[in-house]
Amino acid sequence: MSKSRYVKEKDYKLLYSLSAGRCNICGNSVFIPISDDSGFVHIGEMAHNVAYSNNLEAPRSIDNSIPDNTYNNLILLCANDHKIVDQDLNKYTVEKIREIKINFENSIIDRVDASNSSNDKYLVDLINGYCDFQYILNSIDDPLYVLPHNIGNIGDVNNFILEKFTPSMYPFDDELLNNYMKNILHAYYGLRNYIFKYYFPSDGINLILSIKHSIQEKERNDIIYFSSLLSKAIYNWILYCRSKYS
């Protein structure tokens, strides 16, 4: 390749990464594994959409166009499809090649997003299967009297599920999930100190606030505050999971 046709590093990295190293037409990898020391044969070619040369005989040449070796004017193809594209100019117009490139790169993004979403859904289902957030939400409206017995499962989610799947699946790829779970854990751990200090199991269903202890006003306010915070955080989690991961 002559210096005049030099493609900058950022442009070919964009081209190969956004296409996942695959031909934008046939979808095959442009790296073929072989058994010798190199490990692969590279069959990829960075094809120009609008011709680089001002020669009107060049495929898709536009008179007086500025030679363009950037990502925007390149498409990643295998050698076979590059040849076909430059021969069948009635089919492979400038507009058609742009459409092919955009659609292919979007399909790669969709596949990556689907994979990430699948991991998130697995972990969301695991969390929701272990911790009955709906029951906690329905039972946390009178925290100065009673709290749901399974509220401690939130701590178990953090200690035994999230930690186990860090970093393979947690933090989530979905940042909204991360924010909602962070809010749940923040509120729970703010409330937990008071649970250990003032609440005791009653009938296997509830945790009852002990009347044997004199609770200061600040502590009462903290219990109300963190309970309200937890209620809102759980509500947002349930609503989001239902809309996107059910």
Backbone as JSON, one array per atom type, in Angstrom:
{
  "sequence": "MSKSRYVKEKDYKLLYSLSAGRCNICGNSVFIPISDDSGFVHIGEMAHNVAYSNNLEAPRSIDNSIPDNTYNNLILLCANDHKIVDQDLNKYTVEKIREIKINFENSIIDRVDASNSSNDKYLVDLINGYCDFQYILNSIDDPLYVLPHNIGNIGDVNNFILEKFTPSMYPFDDELLNNYMKNILHAYYGLRNYIFKYYFPSDGINLILSIKHSIQEKERNDIIYFSSLLSKAIYNWILYCRSKYS",
  "N": [[0.86, -1.19, 0.0], [0.65, 2.15, -0.92], [1.99, 5.21, 0.44], [0.18, 7.27, 0.07], [-2.24, 6.04, 0.22], [-2.53, 5.38, 2.82], [-4.07, 4.17, 5.74], [-5.25, 5.48, 8.68], [-4.52, 4.46, 12.06], [-6.67, 4.69, 13.94], [-8.85, 4.62, 12.26], [-8.83, 2.07, 10.94], [-9.02, 0.48, 13.18], [-11.54, 1.2, 14.18], [-13.08, 0.29, 12.03], [-12.63, -2.52, 11.96], [-13.33, -3.27, 14.59], [-16.04, -2.43, 14.96], [-17.23, -4.01, 13.12], [-16.78, -6.45, 14.13], [-14.65, -7.92, 13.15], [-15.59, -9.13, 10.8], [-16.75, -9.87, 7.5], [-18.81, -7.53, 5.92], [-20.78, -8.31, 4.21], [-21.04, -11.2, 3.64], [-20.76, -12.01, 6.22], [-18.87, -13.66, 7.35], [-15.94, -14.46, 9.31], [-12.97, -12.54, 8.91], [-10.63, -13.64, 9.52], [-9.05, -16.58, 9.17], [-8.59, -19.58, 10.81], [-5.53, -21.44, 10.92], [-3.06, -24.1, 10.93], [-0.4, -23.43, 11.16], [2.48, -21.51, 12.38], [1.59, -18.86, 12.44], [-1.09, -18.88, 13.0], [-3.42, -17.96, 11.77], [-5.05, -16.94, 8.69], [-5.34, -13.87, 7.1], [-8.03, -12.56, 5.47], [-9.34, -10.26, 5.08], [-10.35, -7.13, 3.64], [-10.07, -3.66, 3.33], [-12.37, -2.01, 1.85], [-13.02, 0.64, -0.44], [-15.79, 2.84, -0.5], [-16.85, 5.26, -1.99], [-14.76, 5.79, -4.7], [-11.23, 5.87, -4.19], [-9.48, 6.9, -6.0], [-9.42, 9.49, -8.52], [-9.86, 8.64, -11.0], [-12.16, 8.01, -13.43], [-12.76, 5.48, -14.22], [-12.58, 3.91, -12.05], [-14.25, 1.88, -9.6], [-17.35, 3.16, -8.49], [-16.59, 5.83, -8.72], [-16.47, 9.32, -8.19], [-16.62, 12.34, -9.76], [-14.12, 14.73, -9.22], [-14.07, 14.26, -6.49], [-12.81, 14.27, -3.11], [-10.02, 12.37, -2.2], [-10.56, 9.75, 0.06], [-9.64, 8.08, 2.86], [-10.74, 7.37, 5.24], [-12.56, 5.93, 8.06], [-15.3, 6.42, 7.53], [-15.58, 6.15, 4.79], [-14.91, 3.61, 4.23], [-15.41, 0.05, 4.07], [-15.54, -3.1, 5.63], [-14.65, -6.02, 4.07], [-14.57, -9.43, 2.85], [-12.13, -10.91, 0.63], [-13.39, -12.07, -1.6], [-16.0, -10.94, -1.65], [-15.32, -8.28, -1.9], [-14.36, -8.19, -4.49], [-16.71, -8.83, -5.9], [-18.38, -6.66, -5.22], [-17.06, -4.54, -6.46], [-17.41, -5.19, -9.07], [-20.13, -5.49, -9.72], [-21.64, -2.89, -10.24], [-24.12, -1.8, -10.65], [-25.77, -2.91, -8.74], [-24.33, -2.52, -6.36], [-24.23, 0.31, -5.35], [-23.09, 3.58, -4.15], [-24.86, 4.43, -2.16], [-26.08, 1.98, -1.54], [-23.98, 0.48, -0.47], [-23.35, 1.99, 1.78], [-25.69, 1.56, 3.21], [-25.55, -1.22, 3.63], [-23.28, -1.39, 5.28], [-24.03, 0.14, 7.56], [-26.27, -1.34, 8.45], [-25.1, -3.82, 8.99], [-23.18, -3.27, 11.0], [-24.9, -2.34, 12.97], [-26.26, -4.71, 13.48], [-24.29, -6.2, 14.73], [-23.97, -4.75, 17.1], [-26.51, -5.16, 18.18], [-26.42, -7.91, 18.65], [-24.41, -8.1, 20.58], [-25.57, -6.56, 22.62], [-27.79, -8.16, 23.13], [-26.58, -10.42, 24.17], [-25.41, -9.39, 26.5], [-27.74, -8.56, 27.79], [-28.91, -11.01, 28.22], [-27.23, -12.17, 30.15], [-27.69, -10.36, 32.24], [-30.42, -10.8, 32.66], [-30.44, -13.44, 33.58], [-29.16, -13.14, 36.08], [-30.87, -11.29, 37.31], [-33.22, -12.83, 37.47], [-32.32, -14.8, 39.19], [-31.82, -13.32, 41.53], [-34.39, -12.24, 42.08], [-35.79, -14.58, 42.4], [-34.74, -15.54, 44.74], [-35.09, -13.52, 46.66], [-37.99, -12.16, 47.89], [-39.08, -9.47, 46.84], [-41.49, -8.16, 46.43], [-43.09, -8.95, 48.58], [-41.66, -7.82, 50.69], [-41.94, -5.12, 50.05], [-44.69, -4.81, 50.39], [-44.89, -5.04, 53.09], [-43.62, -3.17, 54.62], [-44.61, -0.8, 55.52], [-45.1, 0.1, 58.07], [-42.82, 0.65, 59.89], [-42.08, 1.28, 62.51], [-43.37, -0.44, 64.02], [-43.46, -3.07, 62.9], [-41.46, -5.18, 60.79], [-40.87, -6.94, 57.7], [-40.14, -10.45, 57.88], [-38.34, -11.52, 56.05], [-36.58, -9.56, 55.28], [-33.88, -9.58, 55.68], [-32.92, -11.1, 53.63], [-32.1, -9.45, 51.64], [-29.54, -8.63, 52.33], [-28.32, -11.12, 52.06], [-28.52, -11.45, 49.31], [-26.61, -9.62, 48.45], [-24.28, -10.65, 49.68], [-24.07, -13.36, 48.95], [-24.94, -13.78, 46.36], [-24.46, -11.56, 44.55], [-21.71, -11.12, 45.1], [-20.7, -13.62, 44.43], [-21.03, -13.7, 41.69], [-19.39, -11.72, 40.77], [-16.53, -10.85, 38.92], [-17.96, -11.72, 36.73], [-20.71, -11.5, 36.02], [-21.67, -9.41, 37.49], [-20.8, -6.07, 38.29], [-23.99, -5.29, 36.73], [-24.53, -5.17, 33.15], [-26.43, -3.42, 32.39], [-26.87, -0.23, 33.31], [-28.93, 1.03, 34.69], [-30.03, -1.04, 36.2], [-27.87, -1.45, 37.93], [-27.91, 0.97, 39.35], [-30.44, 0.85, 40.61], [-30.16, -1.44, 42.23], [-28.01, -0.63, 43.82], [-29.23, 1.43, 45.25], [-31.13, -0.02, 46.71], [-29.47, -1.61, 48.35], [-28.07, 0.35, 49.77], [-30.12, 1.56, 51.28], [-31.03, -0.66, 52.73], [-28.76, -1.43, 54.3], [-28.5, 0.84, 55.8], [-30.71, 0.57, 57.42], [-30.29, -1.83, 58.66], [-28.64, -1.9, 61.02], [-30.35, -0.99, 63.01], [-32.28, -2.95, 62.91], [-30.94, -5.22, 63.91], [-30.51, -4.26, 66.45], [-32.96, -3.54, 67.67], [-35.16, -5.11, 66.88], [-37.07, -8.17, 66.99], [-37.74, -11.61, 66.17], [-41.11, -12.61, 65.72], [-43.52, -14.32, 65.0], [-42.48, -15.92, 63.1], [-43.14, -14.72, 60.81], [-42.99, -11.99, 60.96], [-40.85, -9.24, 62.0], [-40.69, -7.78, 65.05], [-40.77, -4.61, 66.59], [-39.03, -4.06, 69.51], [-40.46, -3.32, 72.63], [-39.11, -3.05, 74.89], [-36.92, -1.52, 74.77], [-35.74, 1.79, 74.92], [-36.1, 3.99, 72.41], [-34.32, 6.46, 70.8], [-35.28, 9.67, 69.49], [-33.94, 10.44, 67.15], [-33.08, 7.96, 66.19], [-35.53, 6.74, 65.68], [-36.42, 8.39, 63.63], [-34.46, 7.81, 61.76], [-35.04, 5.12, 61.23], [-37.56, 5.36, 60.03], [-36.84, 6.92, 57.84], [-34.91, 5.33, 56.38], [-36.47, 3.09, 55.89], [-38.47, 4.14, 54.25], [-36.87, 4.93, 52.13], [-35.94, 2.44, 51.3], [-38.32, 1.23, 50.52], [-39.04, 2.81, 48.28], [-36.86, 2.28, 46.62], [-37.05, -0.5, 46.19], [-39.54, -0.59, 44.93], [-38.94, 0.75, 42.5], [-37.07, -1.03, 41.45], [-38.62, -3.4, 41.1], [-40.54, -2.47, 39.27], [-38.95, -1.77, 37.05], [-37.68, -4.21, 36.44], [-39.92, -5.72, 35.76], [-40.79, -4.42, 33.46], [-38.69, -4.73, 31.67], [-37.32, -7.18, 32.01], [-39.02, -9.29, 32.43]],
  "CA": [[0.0, 0.0, 0.0], [1.45, 3.37, -0.98], [1.77, 6.12, 1.55], [-0.98, 8.09, -0.21], [-3.42, 5.26, 0.58], [-2.36, 4.98, 4.22], [-5.25, 4.27, 6.59], [-4.82, 5.75, 10.05], [-4.8, 3.39, 13.02], [-8.0, 4.82, 14.53], [-9.86, 4.27, 11.26], [-8.96, 0.63, 10.74], [-9.51, -0.11, 14.43], [-12.99, 1.39, 14.16], [-13.67, -0.55, 10.99], [-12.58, -3.93, 12.36], [-14.03, -3.51, 15.86], [-17.48, -2.27, 14.8], [-17.69, -5.13, 12.29], [-16.38, -7.68, 14.84], [-13.72, -8.68, 12.31], [-16.35, -9.94, 9.86], [-17.16, -9.27, 6.23], [-20.11, -6.89, 6.08], [-21.76, -8.89, 3.29], [-21.3, -12.61, 3.93], [-20.78, -12.18, 7.67], [-17.83, -14.57, 7.8], [-14.74, -13.86, 9.89], [-11.9, -12.29, 7.95], [-9.45, -14.33, 10.04], [-9.28, -18.01, 9.04], [-7.58, -20.32, 11.58], [-4.71, -22.46, 10.26], [-2.27, -24.84, 11.91], [1.01, -23.05, 11.2], [2.88, -20.66, 13.49], [0.87, -17.59, 12.46], [-2.37, -19.13, 13.64], [-4.57, -17.57, 10.96], [-4.86, -16.21, 7.44], [-6.18, -12.69, 7.07], [-8.62, -12.38, 4.14], [-10.1, -9.02, 5.1], [-9.91, -6.0, 2.83], [-10.77, -2.39, 3.6], [-12.82, -1.56, 0.53], [-13.54, 2.01, -0.53], [-17.12, 3.02, -1.05], [-16.51, 6.19, -3.07], [-13.41, 5.44, -5.13], [-10.15, 6.72, -3.7], [-8.89, 7.54, -7.17], [-10.28, 10.34, -9.34], [-10.02, 7.96, -12.27], [-13.57, 7.7, -13.61], [-12.9, 4.05, -14.46], [-12.56, 3.22, -10.76], [-15.61, 1.59, -9.11], [-18.03, 4.21, -7.71], [-15.82, 7.07, -8.78], [-17.24, 10.56, -8.27], [-15.74, 13.35, -10.34], [-13.59, 15.8, -8.35], [-14.19, 13.94, -5.06], [-11.55, 14.3, -2.35], [-9.66, 11.02, -1.78], [-10.96, 9.56, 1.46], [-9.22, 6.8, 3.43], [-11.2, 7.31, 6.62], [-13.57, 4.93, 8.41], [-16.6, 6.74, 6.93], [-15.61, 5.77, 3.38], [-14.41, 2.24, 4.11], [-16.25, -1.05, 4.53], [-14.74, -4.31, 5.77], [-15.16, -7.12, 3.23], [-13.62, -10.48, 2.49], [-11.59, -10.68, -0.72], [-14.38, -12.47, -2.61], [-17.08, -9.96, -1.75], [-14.74, -7.04, -2.4], [-14.33, -8.33, -5.95], [-18.1, -8.77, -6.4], [-18.86, -5.29, -5.02], [-16.45, -3.64, -7.44], [-17.8, -5.59, -10.43], [-21.56, -5.29, -9.92], [-21.85, -1.51, -9.81], [-25.55, -1.48, -10.67], [-26.32, -3.31, -7.44], [-23.58, -1.98, -5.22], [-24.03, 1.76, -5.47], [-22.58, 4.23, -2.95], [-25.93, 4.4, -1.16], [-26.3, 0.6, -1.12], [-22.87, 0.05, 0.39], [-23.55, 2.66, 3.08], [-26.78, 0.86, 3.89], [-25.03, -2.53, 4.07], [-22.36, -1.17, 6.41], [-24.8, 0.57, 8.73], [-27.1, -2.46, 8.92], [-24.26, -4.89, 9.54], [-22.61, -2.82, 12.28], [-26.0, -2.34, 13.95], [-26.57, -6.1, 13.85], [-23.26, -6.6, 15.7], [-24.33, -4.1, 18.36], [-27.7, -5.83, 18.7], [-26.03, -9.22, 19.17], [-23.68, -7.87, 21.83], [-26.55, -6.12, 23.62], [-28.63, -9.31, 23.49], [-25.78, -11.29, 25.04], [-25.32, -8.74, 27.8], [-29.07, -8.59, 28.39], [-29.16, -12.38, 28.67], [-26.53, -12.31, 31.42], [-28.41, -9.57, 33.24], [-31.7, -11.45, 32.97], [-30.16, -14.62, 34.41], [-28.87, -12.69, 37.43], [-32.1, -10.7, 37.84], [-34.12, -13.94, 37.82], [-31.75, -15.45, 40.37], [-32.05, -12.43, 42.68], [-35.82, -12.15, 42.38], [-36.23, -15.88, 42.87], [-34.28, -15.73, 46.12], [-35.6, -12.47, 47.55], [-39.35, -11.76, 47.52], [-39.13, -8.01, 47.01], [-42.88, -7.71, 46.5], [-43.55, -9.15, 49.96], [-41.01, -6.8, 51.53], [-42.58, -3.84, 49.73], [-46.04, -4.78, 50.95], [-44.88, -5.23, 54.55], [-42.66, -2.25, 55.22], [-45.27, 0.49, 55.65], [-45.22, 0.5, 59.48], [-41.54, 0.15, 60.41], [-41.94, 1.49, 63.95], [-44.06, -1.54, 64.69], [-43.11, -4.38, 62.37], [-40.77, -5.3, 59.51], [-41.01, -8.3, 57.17], [-39.11, -11.36, 58.38], [-37.37, -11.87, 55.01], [-35.84, -8.38, 54.86], [-32.46, -9.92, 55.7], [-32.53, -11.72, 52.36], [-31.42, -8.44, 50.82], [-28.12, -8.77, 52.64], [-27.85, -12.37, 51.46], [-28.35, -11.19, 47.87], [-25.33, -8.96, 48.28], [-23.16, -11.45, 50.16], [-23.98, -14.7, 48.39], [-25.25, -13.82, 44.92], [-23.7, -10.54, 43.81], [-20.28, -11.37, 45.25], [-20.37, -14.85, 43.71], [-21.02, -13.46, 40.25], [-18.48, -10.62, 40.45], [-17.0, -9.83, 37.97], [-18.45, -12.34, 35.49], [-22.03, -10.98, 35.68], [-22.0, -8.23, 38.28], [-21.99, -5.24, 38.06], [-24.8, -5.52, 35.54], [-24.25, -4.35, 31.97], [-27.48, -2.4, 32.4], [-26.54, 0.71, 34.38], [-30.11, 1.29, 35.51], [-30.08, -2.12, 37.2], [-26.84, -1.16, 38.94], [-28.38, 2.07, 40.19], [-31.55, 0.41, 41.46], [-29.64, -2.35, 43.26], [-27.21, 0.19, 44.73], [-30.16, 2.15, 46.14], [-31.7, -1.01, 47.63], [-28.46, -2.0, 49.34], [-27.8, 1.52, 50.62], [-31.23, 1.71, 52.24], [-31.07, -1.83, 53.62], [-27.67, -1.39, 55.28], [-28.81, 1.92, 56.73], [-31.74, 0.08, 58.34], [-29.9, -3.1, 59.28], [-28.14, -1.71, 62.37], [-31.5, -0.87, 63.9], [-32.95, -4.26, 62.95], [-30.21, -6.05, 64.86], [-30.52, -3.66, 67.79], [-34.27, -3.31, 68.28], [-36.25, -5.97, 66.41], [-36.95, -9.6, 67.3], [-38.74, -12.4, 65.43], [-42.33, -12.82, 66.49], [-44.27, -15.53, 64.68], [-41.9, -16.47, 61.88], [-43.63, -13.94, 59.68], [-42.63, -10.58, 61.13], [-39.89, -8.78, 63.01], [-41.42, -6.82, 65.87], [-39.96, -3.64, 67.32], [-39.09, -4.34, 70.94], [-40.91, -2.21, 73.49], [-38.26, -3.06, 76.07], [-35.85, -0.55, 74.58], [-36.11, 3.18, 74.68], [-35.48, 4.39, 71.15], [-34.2, 7.91, 70.7], [-36.03, 10.25, 68.38], [-33.11, 10.38, 65.94], [-33.11, 6.59, 65.7], [-36.86, 6.54, 65.1], [-36.42, 9.11, 62.35], [-33.62, 7.05, 60.83], [-35.79, 3.92, 60.84], [-38.59, 5.79, 59.08], [-36.16, 7.41, 56.63], [-34.33, 4.23, 55.6], [-37.57, 2.23, 55.44], [-39.08, 4.83, 53.11], [-35.89, 4.84, 51.05], [-35.93, 1.06, 50.82], [-39.59, 1.02, 49.83], [-38.96, 3.45, 46.96], [-35.85, 1.58, 45.83], [-37.62, -1.79, 45.8], [-40.6, -0.31, 43.96], [-38.3, 1.05, 41.22], [-36.47, -2.28, 40.98], [-39.69, -4.29, 40.62], [-41.15, -1.87, 38.08], [-38.02, -1.86, 35.94], [-37.52, -5.62, 36.09], [-41.15, -6.18, 35.12], [-40.91, -3.82, 32.13], [-37.6, -5.1, 30.75], [-36.73, -8.51, 32.2], [-40.02, -10.33, 32.74]],
  "C": [[0.89, 1.24, 0.0], [1.08, 4.28, 0.17], [0.52, 6.95, 1.35], [-2.28, 7.38, 0.17], [-3.37, 4.78, 2.02], [-3.66, 5.2, 5.0], [-4.78, 4.43, 8.03], [-5.28, 4.63, 10.99], [-6.23, 3.48, 13.58], [-9.09, 4.4, 13.56], [-9.97, 2.77, 11.05], [-9.37, -0.09, 12.03], [-11.03, 0.03, 14.55], [-13.65, 0.41, 13.2], [-13.74, -2.01, 11.43], [-13.39, -4.19, 13.63], [-15.54, -3.43, 15.69], [-18.08, -3.35, 13.89], [-17.37, -6.47, 12.94], [-15.47, -8.56, 13.99], [-14.4, -9.56, 11.28], [-16.67, -9.15, 8.59], [-18.57, -8.75, 6.36], [-21.18, -7.45, 5.14], [-22.05, -10.34, 3.62], [-21.34, -12.91, 5.42], [-19.71, -13.11, 8.21], [-16.64, -13.81, 8.38], [-13.7, -13.66, 8.81], [-10.57, -12.86, 8.44], [-9.75, -15.83, 10.04], [-8.2, -18.77, 9.82], [-6.84, -21.33, 10.71], [-3.76, -23.04, 11.3], [-0.81, -24.42, 11.96], [1.26, -22.05, 12.32], [2.09, -19.36, 13.58], [-0.5, -17.72, 13.11], [-3.59, -18.78, 12.8], [-4.11, -16.98, 9.64], [-5.84, -15.05, 7.44], [-6.71, -12.48, 5.65], [-9.44, -11.09, 4.07], [-9.49, -7.94, 4.23], [-10.75, -4.77, 3.18], [-11.15, -1.77, 2.27], [-13.33, -0.13, 0.61], [-14.97, 1.99, -1.06], [-17.0, 3.98, -2.24], [-15.05, 5.93, -3.41], [-12.37, 6.41, -4.6], [-9.55, 7.53, -4.86], [-9.9, 8.41, -7.89], [-10.47, 9.78, -10.74], [-11.47, 7.52, -12.42], [-13.83, 6.24, -13.93], [-12.95, 3.27, -13.15], [-14.0, 3.0, -10.28], [-16.12, 2.71, -8.19], [-17.21, 5.5, -7.62], [-16.77, 8.27, -8.9], [-16.28, 11.67, -8.71], [-15.4, 14.43, -9.32], [-13.81, 15.51, -6.85], [-12.82, 13.96, -4.41], [-11.23, 12.87, -1.92], [-9.87, 10.82, -0.28], [-10.59, 8.15, 1.92], [-9.71, 6.64, 4.86], [-12.25, 6.21, 6.8], [-14.89, 5.16, 7.67], [-16.71, 6.27, 5.49], [-15.1, 4.34, 3.16], [-15.45, 1.25, 4.61], [-15.39, -2.29, 4.58], [-15.4, -5.44, 4.99], [-14.11, -8.22, 3.16], [-13.19, -10.24, 1.05], [-12.62, -11.01, -1.8], [-15.46, -11.41, -2.77], [-16.56, -8.6, -2.21], [-14.73, -7.07, -3.93], [-15.73, -8.19, -6.54], [-18.64, -7.35, -6.34], [-18.31, -4.36, -6.1], [-16.78, -4.02, -8.88], [-19.27, -5.29, -10.71], [-21.95, -3.89, -9.42], [-23.32, -1.09, -9.88], [-26.2, -1.82, -9.34], [-25.65, -2.59, -6.29], [-23.21, -0.51, -5.48], [-23.46, 2.31, -4.17], [-23.62, 4.14, -1.83], [-26.15, 2.99, -0.63], [-25.21, 0.13, -0.17], [-22.97, 0.72, 1.76], [-24.62, 1.94, 3.89], [-26.31, -0.49, 4.44], [-24.15, -2.37, 5.3], [-23.11, -0.8, 7.67], [-25.59, -0.59, 9.32], [-26.26, -3.55, 9.57], [-23.69, -4.49, 10.9], [-23.7, -2.75, 13.35], [-26.36, -3.74, 14.39], [-25.55, -6.63, 14.85], [-23.59, -6.02, 17.06], [-25.51, -4.8, 19.0], [-27.34, -7.18, 19.31], [-25.27, -9.1, 20.49], [-24.64, -7.48, 22.94], [-27.42, -7.28, 24.08], [-27.89, -10.25, 24.42], [-25.68, -10.7, 26.43], [-26.66, -8.79, 28.54], [-29.39, -9.97, 28.92], [-28.48, -12.64, 30.0], [-27.25, -11.57, 32.53], [-29.71, -10.25, 33.64], [-31.49, -12.67, 33.85], [-29.96, -14.19, 35.86], [-30.1, -12.05, 38.09], [-33.07, -11.8, 38.28], [-33.64, -14.65, 39.08], [-32.03, -14.62, 41.63], [-33.52, -12.42, 43.07], [-36.39, -13.49, 42.84], [-35.85, -16.14, 44.32], [-34.95, -14.76, 47.09], [-36.97, -12.0, 47.06], [-39.51, -10.26, 47.8], [-40.57, -7.51, 47.14], [-43.42, -7.86, 47.91], [-42.95, -8.1, 50.89], [-41.69, -5.45, 51.31], [-43.95, -3.72, 50.39], [-46.06, -4.77, 52.47], [-44.0, -4.23, 55.29], [-43.28, -0.87, 55.51], [-45.43, 0.96, 57.09], [-43.97, 0.07, 60.25], [-41.33, 0.38, 61.91], [-42.73, 0.46, 64.76], [-43.53, -2.9, 64.22], [-42.35, -4.23, 61.05], [-40.92, -6.73, 59.01], [-39.84, -9.19, 57.59], [-38.02, -11.63, 57.35], [-36.55, -10.67, 54.55], [-34.34, -8.65, 54.83], [-31.98, -10.61, 54.44], [-31.83, -10.73, 51.43], [-29.92, -8.49, 51.07], [-27.53, -10.02, 52.05], [-27.65, -12.22, 49.95], [-26.98, -10.58, 47.61], [-24.17, -9.9, 48.59], [-22.97, -12.75, 49.41], [-24.3, -14.8, 46.91], [-24.39, -12.83, 44.16], [-22.2, -10.79, 43.91], [-19.84, -12.61, 44.47], [-20.21, -14.6, 42.22], [-20.24, -12.2, 39.87], [-17.13, -11.21, 40.06], [-17.65, -10.42, 36.72], [-19.8, -11.78, 35.06], [-22.41, -9.72, 36.44], [-20.74, -7.38, 38.45], [-22.7, -5.61, 36.75], [-24.26, -4.7, 34.37], [-25.24, -3.2, 31.88], [-27.25, -1.47, 33.59], [-27.73, 1.06, 35.25], [-30.29, 0.21, 36.57], [-29.06, -1.87, 38.3], [-27.31, -0.07, 39.9], [-29.49, 1.63, 41.13], [-31.06, -0.52, 42.57], [-28.79, -1.59, 44.27], [-28.11, 0.92, 45.72], [-30.81, 1.2, 47.16], [-30.7, -1.34, 48.73], [-28.13, -0.86, 50.29], [-28.88, 1.67, 51.69], [-31.26, 0.55, 53.22], [-29.99, -1.74, 54.69], [-27.82, -0.21, 56.24], [-29.81, 1.49, 57.79], [-31.26, -1.1, 59.18], [-29.41, -2.94, 60.73], [-29.28, -1.63, 63.39], [-32.28, -2.18, 64.0], [-32.27, -5.15, 63.99], [-30.36, -5.56, 66.3], [-31.89, -3.71, 68.45], [-35.37, -4.29, 67.89], [-36.0, -7.43, 66.8], [-38.04, -10.35, 66.54], [-39.93, -12.72, 66.3], [-42.96, -14.17, 66.18], [-43.73, -16.22, 63.43], [-42.31, -15.73, 60.64], [-43.12, -12.51, 59.75], [-41.48, -10.4, 62.12], [-40.57, -7.64, 63.75], [-40.44, -5.89, 66.57], [-40.13, -3.87, 68.82], [-39.52, -3.11, 71.72], [-40.06, -2.12, 74.76], [-37.16, -2.01, 75.98], [-36.42, 0.85, 74.35], [-35.35, 3.68, 73.46], [-35.48, 5.92, 71.05], [-34.92, 8.41, 69.44], [-35.25, 10.19, 67.08], [-33.13, 8.98, 65.34], [-34.46, 6.26, 65.06], [-36.94, 7.2, 63.72], [-35.59, 8.37, 61.31], [-34.34, 5.81, 60.33], [-36.85, 4.27, 59.8], [-37.95, 6.2, 57.75], [-35.65, 6.25, 55.78], [-35.4, 3.25, 55.12], [-38.25, 2.83, 54.22], [-38.17, 4.74, 51.9], [-35.88, 3.45, 50.44], [-37.19, 0.75, 50.04], [-39.55, 1.59, 48.42], [-37.99, 2.7, 46.05], [-36.37, 0.24, 45.32], [-38.71, -1.61, 44.75], [-39.99, -0.06, 42.57], [-37.68, -0.2, 40.61], [-37.53, -3.2, 40.37], [-40.28, -3.76, 39.31], [-40.24, -2.02, 36.87], [-37.82, -3.3, 35.48], [-38.74, -6.14, 35.34], [-41.24, -5.66, 33.69], [-39.86, -4.35, 31.15], [-37.15, -6.54, 30.85], [-37.73, -9.59, 32.55], [-40.25, -11.25, 31.54]]
}
